[in-house]
Amino acid sequence: MRERLQILFLLFSASLGLIILRLSYWQVIRGDDLASQAKSQYLAQDSFAPNRGGINSSDGYPLVLNQNVYALGVYTPGLKDPARQIVDQVLPLINLTIDDPAVASDPAKLTPALAALKTNTEQSMLDKLGKDGYSVLARNLTGQEKDAISGLNLSGLNFDPSTIREYPEASLSAHLLGFVGRDDLGSAQGFFGLEGYYDRELSGREGVEIQEKDAGGNPLLIGDFQSLPTRPGRNLTLHLDRAAQYLVEQELAEALSRYGASSGEVLVMDPATGAILAMAALPTYDPRRFHLFDTSLYKNPAIANTYEPGSTFKVLVMAAAFNEKVIDSADHCDICAEPVTIGKYTIKTWNNEYRENATPRDIIVHSDNVGMVWTERKLGGDKLLAYLTNFGFGEKTGIDLQEEVASPLRTRWGEIDYATASFGQGIAVTSIQMLRAVGAIANGGVLVEPHVVSRVDDLPIPAKISRQVVSREAADQITSLMVAAVEEGEAKWAAPKHYRVAGKTGTAQVSVAGHYDAEKTIASFVGFAPVHNPRFVMLVKLSEPTTSQWGSETAAPLWFRLADQLLLHYNVPPDK
């Protein structure tokens, strides 16, 4: 008997020990985990998406805003009417539209496309009404469509509100604005342009409410409650002049057609502050229906693509030579009587005409490549490279747009590299880099940071000066040569009649598969107006024009037409 009691006692002690160990495991080791699981059962968390901030032009007009839309949902167990009857009543109240612009603009394609869309939508609704549970019958319904459907008083239907981005000016400034898509988790996210760069400011902060509830899901009045309020997105106000933007887009579209160019860009900036007044690139896309366009159109080519600037680059090299005082306006080129040979390369003028003893004025007016080699030799390769860096090439400008790139300057330079760089070949730049550099000539030698946004809500963004690159004297010297290039150069026939402007044409061959294509060029013109106290600096670029490959016959006339209209728009009095 005694032995049995001892065995029983041992078994009881072992069982009690196991129970204590198990309880210790759940209470000590797994205690936090269990508490967390219990908390998740009686605490409910609700999230509230903030309203995304809007984007306005300089005059306060909305370029991007939010529009309230609704998703029409159905809970089939709550239906009282037949599916066919519901569809027959609801479908006529929904405005069906064709997204594809090519189809929407062609009456011959639009009618059958709308008929097919109506048939597909009808069948989709019938299929969803035939399933048990919850389904979405239609999305992005307007307030008017919602009210009309609500007036039918059909049981089982409900509306889930949300917002989409609306563009009152359609595709105006699309490359500047960017668009709003979805990230990997399905949340709204800005991509490209301002939507991408300022996504954090525009997005705002999501609101969260955590509340203790009973088993039926009802809030407990004395239960735990935590709240993080929603902060709406901030609004952006741009330097963008809406009238100027419309003007450059219209003129650029007409120029592409007139000159048979494949693409084009126009950039307009205030040289004193770096404020972007207008920026257009064609072809473009519709940010509201971005998914219908080729993704290659999303990037803004003015800041995301590089090109060889050609002869527009000459004014910067000449300005550097003036600043170093290695040449003077009265100097004469002693190698300009014929082509110049460097190793196995021969550098010629663009028209095979040579001017013995050419002055710096002659070199810029007649866009003399040999004369620029003479200028570069006077300046020296090391100094040339230092000025290229000082003018901002090889680095990003800092413009507040998402996709800016900068092509680094080459690390090894030979004599031929310095020579070709002096007339804008063998070096890759972006349009915004070129605009900023010439802007430094326009404002007296100061490099400023280009900027699109002037205010975030009520917080102004001040102008940012990067550095002094050339002296006022050197800037004035090259400006006088740029005025002569306009009034005496190849494009003088199209120059403004009532204003003195400073500018320079450029024609650069396009590199294809490691060599230059003799037929494809990039025609450009860069300059500022009026000459004294410039209101704007502007760059015009046309890719692969077919009517003429020369910038003097394509880009320059476009620049002059735009300059005349912009000066009139800004009420600048004639100075000629």
C-alpha positions in Angstrom: 0.0 0.0 0.0 2.8 2.4 0.9 4.6 1.8 -2.4 1.4 2.5 -4.3 0.9 5.8 -2.4 4.5 6.8 -3.2 4.0 6.0 -6.9 0.7 7.9 -7.0 2.4 10.8 -5.2 5.2 10.9 -7.8 2.7 10.8 -10.7 0.7 13.6 -9.1 3.8 15.7 -8.6 5.0 15.1 -12.2 1.6 16.0 -13.6 1.5 19.2 -11.4 5.0 20.1 -12.6 4.0 19.6 -16.2 0.9 21.8 -15.7 3.0 24.5 -14.0 5.6 24.4 -16.9 2.8 24.6 -19.5 1.1 27.5 -17.7 4.5 29.2 -17.4 5.1 28.8 -21.2 1.7 30.4 -22.1 1.9 33.2 -19.5 5.6 34.0 -19.6 7.0 33.0 -23.0 3.9 33.4 -25.1 2.2 36.0 -22.9 2.9 39.0 -25.1 1.9 37.1 -28.3 -1.4 36.0 -26.8 -2.1 39.5 -25.4 -1.5 40.9 -28.9 -3.9 38.4 -30.4 -6.5 39.1 -27.8 -6.1 42.8 -28.4 -6.6 42.4 -32.1 -10.0 40.7 -31.4 -11.5 43.5 -29.3 -9.6 46.5 -30.8 -10.7 47.6 -34.3 -8.5 49.8 -36.5 -10.0 52.0 -39.2 -7.9 54.0 -41.7 -8.9 57.2 -43.5 -7.2 58.3 -46.7 -6.4 62.0 -46.9 -7.3 64.3 -49.8 -4.4 64.7 -52.1 -3.1 68.2 -52.5 -3.9 70.2 -55.7 -1.5 71.8 -58.2 -2.2 75.4 -59.3 -0.7 77.7 -61.9 0.8 81.1 -60.9 -2.6 82.8 -61.2 -4.2 80.3 -58.9 -6.0 78.3 -61.6 -6.1 74.5 -60.8 -4.1 72.4 -63.1 -4.7 69.3 -61.0 -7.5 68.8 -58.5 -9.5 65.9 -56.9 -12.9 64.8 -58.2 -15.3 62.8 -56.1 -16.3 59.5 -57.7 -18.2 56.5 -56.6 -18.1 52.7 -57.1 -21.5 51.1 -57.5 -21.6 47.9 -55.4 -24.2 45.2 -55.0 -24.9 42.8 -52.1 -26.8 40.1 -53.9 -28.5 38.5 -50.8 -30.2 41.9 -50.3 -31.7 42.2 -53.8 -35.4 42.2 -54.3 -35.6 42.8 -58.0 -34.5 40.5 -60.9 -31.0 41.0 -62.3 -32.3 41.9 -65.8 -34.6 44.6 -64.4 -31.8 46.1 -62.4 -29.4 46.2 -65.4 -32.1 47.7 -67.7 -32.7 50.5 -65.2 -29.1 51.2 -64.1 -27.1 50.9 -67.4 -28.8 53.8 -69.2 -27.9 56.1 -66.4 -24.2 55.4 -66.7 -22.2 57.5 -69.2 -20.0 55.0 -71.1 -16.9 56.5 -72.7 -14.1 55.2 -74.9 -10.7 55.8 -73.4 -8.7 55.3 -76.5 -8.2 58.8 -78.0 -7.6 57.4 -81.6 -11.0 55.7 -81.4 -12.8 58.5 -79.6 -11.8 61.0 -82.3 -12.9 58.9 -85.2 -16.7 58.8 -85.7 -16.4 55.7 -87.9 -14.8 53.7 -85.1 -16.6 55.4 -82.2 -20.1 54.1 -82.8 -19.3 50.4 -83.1 -16.8 50.7 -80.2 -19.6 52.2 -77.9 -22.0 49.5 -78.9 -19.4 46.8 -78.1 -18.7 48.5 -74.7 -22.4 48.6 -73.8 -22.8 44.9 -74.6 -19.8 43.9 -72.6 -20.8 46.1 -69.6 -24.3 44.7 -69.7 -23.1 41.1 -69.7 -20.6 41.9 -66.9 -23.3 43.3 -64.7 -25.6 40.3 -65.3 -22.8 37.9 -64.4 -22.0 39.8 -61.1 -25.7 40.0 -60.2 -25.9 36.2 -60.6 -23.2 35.5 -57.9 -23.6 35.3 -54.2 -21.9 38.0 -52.1 -20.6 41.5 -52.8 -19.5 42.7 -56.3 -18.7 46.1 -57.9 -20.9 46.8 -60.9 -19.3 50.1 -62.0 -16.5 52.4 -61.0 -15.7 56.1 -61.2 -19.3 57.2 -61.3 -19.9 61.0 -61.1 -22.1 62.6 -58.5 -24.8 63.1 -61.1 -24.7 59.4 -62.0 -24.8 58.4 -58.4 -27.9 60.6 -57.7 -29.7 59.3 -60.7 -29.1 55.6 -59.7 -30.0 56.4 -56.0 -33.3 57.8 -57.3 -34.3 54.3 -58.5 -34.6 53.1 -54.9 -33.2 49.7 -55.7 -32.5 47.5 -52.6 -29.0 45.9 -52.3 -27.1 48.6 -54.1 -24.6 50.9 -52.4 -22.0 53.5 -53.3 -18.4 53.6 -52.1 -16.9 57.1 -52.4 -13.3 57.8 -53.5 -11.4 60.5 -55.5 -9.5 60.6 -58.7 -7.2 63.2 -60.2 -8.9 65.7 -62.6 -7.1 67.9 -65.1 -9.1 71.0 -66.1 -6.5 71.9 -68.7 -6.5 68.3 -70.1 -2.9 67.4 -71.2 -1.5 70.9 -70.7 1.8 70.6 -68.9 1.5 66.8 -68.7 5.3 66.3 -68.5 5.6 68.8 -65.7 2.7 67.4 -63.7 3.2 63.7 -63.9 0.3 61.4 -62.8 -1.0 59.4 -59.9 -0.9 55.6 -60.1 -0.8 52.8 -57.5 2.2 51.3 -55.6 2.7 47.6 -54.9 0.3 47.7 -52.0 -2.5 49.4 -54.1 -2.1 52.8 -52.4 -2.1 56.0 -54.5 1.4 57.2 -55.4 2.7 60.0 -57.6 4.9 59.2 -60.5 7.1 61.5 -62.7 7.1 65.3 -62.7 5.7 67.2 -59.8 3.4 64.3 -58.7 6.5 62.2 -58.2 8.9 64.8 -56.8 6.4 66.2 -54.3 4.5 63.0 -53.5 5.1 63.2 -49.8 3.8 66.8 -49.6 0.8 66.1 -51.9 -0.1 62.8 -50.2 -0.7 64.1 -46.8 -1.0 61.7 -43.8 -3.4 58.9 -43.4 -5.8 59.1 -40.4 -6.1 56.1 -38.0 -8.7 55.3 -35.4 -8.3 52.4 -32.9 -11.3 51.6 -30.8 -12.3 48.9 -28.4 -15.5 47.0 -29.5 -17.7 44.2 -28.1 -18.3 40.8 -29.7 -21.0 42.3 -31.9 -18.6 44.9 -33.3 -20.2 47.8 -31.4 -18.0 50.5 -29.8 -17.5 50.4 -26.0 -18.2 53.8 -24.5 -15.7 53.2 -21.7 -13.3 51.2 -23.9 -9.8 52.2 -25.3 -9.9 54.8 -28.0 -6.9 56.2 -30.0 -7.0 58.6 -32.9 -4.4 60.0 -35.3 -6.2 62.7 -37.4 -5.9 62.8 -41.1 -3.7 65.6 -42.5 -4.7 66.6 -46.0 -2.1 66.9 -48.7 -0.5 70.3 -49.3 -1.2 72.4 -52.4 1.4 73.4 -54.8 1.4 76.8 -56.6 3.7 77.0 -59.6 5.7 79.7 -61.3 4.1 78.4 -64.5 2.3 81.1 -66.5 -0.8 79.3 -67.9 -1.1 81.7 -70.9 2.6 81.2 -71.7 2.3 77.5 -71.4 -0.6 77.3 -73.7 1.2 79.5 -76.2 4.3 77.4 -76.3 2.4 74.2 -76.6 0.3 75.5 -79.5 3.3 76.9 -81.4 5.4 73.8 -80.8 2.6 71.5 -82.1 2.3 73.7 -85.2 6.1 73.7 -85.7 6.4 69.9 -85.6 3.9 69.8 -88.4 5.4 72.7 -90.4 9.0 71.4 -90.2 8.3 67.6 -90.1 10.1 67.1 -86.8 9.7 63.9 -84.8 9.6 65.7 -81.4 10.3 69.1 -79.9 10.8 71.0 -76.7 10.3 74.6 -75.5 11.6 75.8 -72.1 11.1 79.3 -70.8 12.7 80.6 -67.5 13.1 83.8 -65.6 16.9 84.2 -65.7 17.0 86.3 -62.5 15.2 83.7 -60.3 15.3 80.4 -62.1 11.5 80.3 -62.1 10.1 78.0 -64.9 7.5 80.0 -66.7 6.7 77.4 -69.3 8.0 74.0 -70.3 6.5 71.9 -73.1 7.5 68.7 -74.9 5.8 66.9 -77.7 4.6 64.2 -78.3 2.9 64.1 -74.9 0.2 62.0 -73.1 -3.0 62.4 -71.1 -2.1 62.1 -67.4 -5.8 61.1 -66.6 -5.5 58.1 -69.0 -1.7 57.5 -68.8 -2.2 53.7 -69.0 -3.2 54.1 -72.7 0.1 55.7 -73.7 3.5 54.2 -74.3 5.6 54.4 -71.1 8.4 56.1 -73.0 6.3 59.3 -73.1 6.1 59.6 -69.3 9.5 61.1 -68.8 10.1 64.7 -69.5 12.7 64.8 -72.2 13.8 68.3 -71.2 15.4 66.9 -68.0 15.6 63.2 -68.7 17.2 63.0 -72.1 20.6 64.2 -73.2 21.8 65.5 -76.6 24.8 67.2 -78.2 24.0 70.9 -78.1 26.0 71.9 -81.2 26.7 75.6 -81.9 24.5 76.9 -79.1 27.4 75.8 -76.9 29.8 78.2 -78.5 28.5 81.2 -76.5 29.5 79.5 -73.3 33.0 78.7 -74.4 33.5 82.2 -75.8 32.1 83.7 -72.5 34.7 81.7 -70.6 37.5 83.0 -72.9 36.3 86.6 -72.3 36.2 86.0 -68.6 39.7 84.7 -68.5 40.8 87.7 -70.7 42.7 85.4 -73.1 40.9 87.0 -76.0 39.4 90.4 -76.7 36.7 91.6 -79.1 39.4 93.1 -81.3 41.5 90.0 -81.6 41.9 88.1 -84.8 41.9 84.3 -85.4 45.1 83.2 -87.0 44.0 79.7 -88.0 40.6 80.6 -89.6 41.7 80.8 -93.2 41.3 77.0 -93.7 40.3 73.8 -92.1 42.3 72.7 -89.0 43.7 69.2 -88.7 44.1 67.5 -85.3 45.7 64.1 -85.6 43.6 62.1 -88.1 40.6 64.5 -87.8 39.9 67.6 -89.9 37.6 70.3 -88.6 35.7 72.4 -91.1 33.2 75.1 -91.0 29.5 74.1 -91.5 29.4 75.7 -95.0 33.0 75.3 -96.0 33.5 79.0 -96.1 36.5 80.5 -94.2 37.3 84.0 -93.0 40.9 84.9 -92.6 41.6 86.9 -89.4 38.1 86.5 -88.1 37.2 88.3 -85.0 35.2 86.8 -82.1 32.2 88.6 -83.5 32.7 86.9 -86.9 33.1 83.5 -85.2 29.8 83.7 -83.3 27.8 85.4 -86.1 28.9 82.9 -88.7 29.1 80.0 -86.3 32.7 79.2 -87.2 33.9 75.8 -85.8 37.5 76.5 -86.7 37.3 79.9 -84.9 36.0 78.0 -81.8 39.0 75.7 -81.9 41.2 78.9 -81.9 39.2 80.1 -78.9 39.5 76.9 -77.0 43.3 76.8 -77.6 43.6 80.3 -76.2 41.5 79.3 -73.2 43.3 75.9 -72.6 41.9 72.5 -72.1 42.1 72.6 -68.3 40.3 75.9 -68.1 37.7 74.8 -70.6 36.9 71.8 -68.4 36.8 73.9 -65.3 34.2 76.3 -66.9 32.1 73.4 -68.2 31.9 72.2 -64.6 31.3 75.7 -63.3 28.4 76.2 -65.8 26.8 73.1 -64.3 27.5 70.4 -66.9 28.0 67.0 -65.4 25.7 67.7 -62.5 22.0 67.9 -62.0 20.5 71.4 -62.0 18.3 70.6 -58.9 15.1 71.3 -60.6 12.1 70.1 -58.6 11.0 67.4 -61.0 11.4 63.7 -60.4 13.3 62.2 -63.3 16.2 64.6 -63.9 19.5 63.0 -65.1 23.0 64.4 -65.7 25.5 62.8 -68.0 29.0 62.9 -66.3 31.8 64.7 -68.1 34.4 62.4 -69.6 37.3 61.5 -67.4 40.0 61.4 -70.1 40.3 64.3 -72.5 42.5 64.6 -75.6 43.2 67.5 -77.9 40.4 66.5 -80.3 37.9 66.2 -77.4 38.6 69.8 -76.2 38.3 71.0 -79.8 35.0 69.4 -80.6 33.6 70.4 -77.2 34.3 74.0 -78.1 31.5 73.8 -80.7 29.2 71.5 -78.8 30.0 68.1 -80.1 31.2 65.1 -78.1 29.5 66.4 -75.0 26.1 65.3 -73.7 23.8 67.9 -71.9 20.1 68.1 -71.0 17.9 71.0 -72.2 17.5 72.3 -68.7 21.3 72.4 -68.2 21.7 74.4 -71.4 18.9 76.8 -70.4 20.4 77.4 -67.0 23.9 78.0 -68.4 22.7 80.6 -70.9 20.5 82.1 -68.2 23.8 82.9 -66.4 24.8 85.0 -69.4 21.4 86.7 -69.4 21.5 87.7 -65.7 25.1 89.0 -65.6 27.0 85.8 -64.9 25.1 84.1 -62.0 24.1 80.4 -62.2 20.7 80.0 -60.6 18.7 76.8 -59.7 15.7 76.3 -61.9 12.5 75.8 -60.0 8.9 75.0 -60.9 7.0 75.4 -57.6 6.8 78.8 -56.0 4.8 77.9 -52.8 3.9 74.8 -50.9 0.6 75.8 -49.3 1.5 79.3 -47.9 5.3 78.6 -47.6 7.2 80.3 -50.4 10.3 78.6 -51.9 13.0 81.2 -52.3 15.2 81.5 -55.4 18.5 79.7 -55.0 21.7 81.1 -56.5 24.4 78.5 -57.1 27.5 80.6 -58.0 29.0 83.3 -60.1 30.4 81.7 -63.3 31.5 84.7 -65.3 31.8 88.4 -64.6 29.2 91.0 -65.6 31.8 92.3 -68.1 32.3 88.9 -69.8 28.5 88.4 -69.9 28.0 91.7 -71.6 30.7 91.0 -74.1 29.2 87.7 -75.2 25.7 89.2 -75.1 26.7 91.8 -77.7 27.9 89.0 -80.0 24.7 87.1 -79.5 22.7 90.2 -80.5 24.9 90.4 -83.7 24.3 86.7 -84.3 20.5 87.4 -84.4 20.7 90.6 -86.4 23.4 89.5 -88.9 23.3 85.7 -88.9 21.6 83.1 -91.1 18.2 83.6 -89.3 18.1 87.4 -89.5 15.2 87.3 -91.9 13.0 85.9 -89.1 14.3 88.1 -86.2 11.8 90.3 -84.2 11.4 93.7 -85.8 10.6 95.6 -82.6 12.9 94.0 -80.0 16.6 93.5 -79.6 17.2 89.9 -78.6 20.3 87.8 -77.9 20.6 84.3 -79.2 22.4 81.5 -81.0 21.4 78.8 -83.4 22.6 75.2 -83.1 22.5 72.2 -85.5 23.9 69.0 -84.1 24.1 65.7 -85.9 22.5 62.7 -84.2 24.8 59.8 -83.1 23.5 56.5 -84.3 25.3 53.2 -83.6 28.6 55.0 -82.8 28.6 57.4 -85.8 26.9 60.6 -86.9 23.9 60.3 -89.2 24.3 62.8 -92.0 20.5 63.2 -92.4 19.3 63.4 -88.8 19.9 66.5 -86.8 18.7 68.3 -83.7 18.0 71.9 -84.5 18.0 74.4 -81.6 18.0 78.0 -80.7 18.7 79.5 -77.3 18.5 83.1 -76.2 17.0 85.8 -74.1 14.9 88.9 -74.5 14.9 91.8 -74.2 18.7 92.3 -74.2 18.7 94.7 -71.2 17.0 93.3 -68.1 15.8 90.1 -69.8 12.2 89.0 -69.0 13.0 85.4 -70.0 15.6 83.0 -71.4 14.2 80.4 -73.8 15.4 77.2 -75.5 13.7 75.7 -78.5 14.7 72.3 -79.8 13.4 70.3 -82.7 14.5 66.7 -83.3 15.0 65.4 -86.9 13.3 68.2 -88.8 12.7 67.1 -92.4 12.1 70.4 -94.3 15.5 71.6 -93.3 18.2 70.2 -91.0 19.4 73.7 -90.0 18.5 75.4 -86.8 18.5 78.8 -88.5 15.6 77.6 -90.8 13.5 75.7 -88.2 14.2 76.3 -84.5 15.2 80.0 -84.8 11.9 81.1 -86.6 9.9 79.2 -83.9 11.9 81.0 -81.2 11.4 84.4 -82.7 7.6 83.8 -83.1 7.3 82.8 -79.5 9.5 85.7 -78.3 7.3 88.3 -80.1 4.2 86.9 -78.5 5.7 86.4 -75.0 7.1 90.0 -74.9 3.7 91.2 -75.9 2.1 89.0 -73.2 4.4 90.4 -70.5 3.8 94.0 -71.7 7.4 94.6 -72.5 7.7 97.8 -74.6 9.6 97.6 -77.9 13.3 98.7 -77.7 14.0 99.1 -81.4 
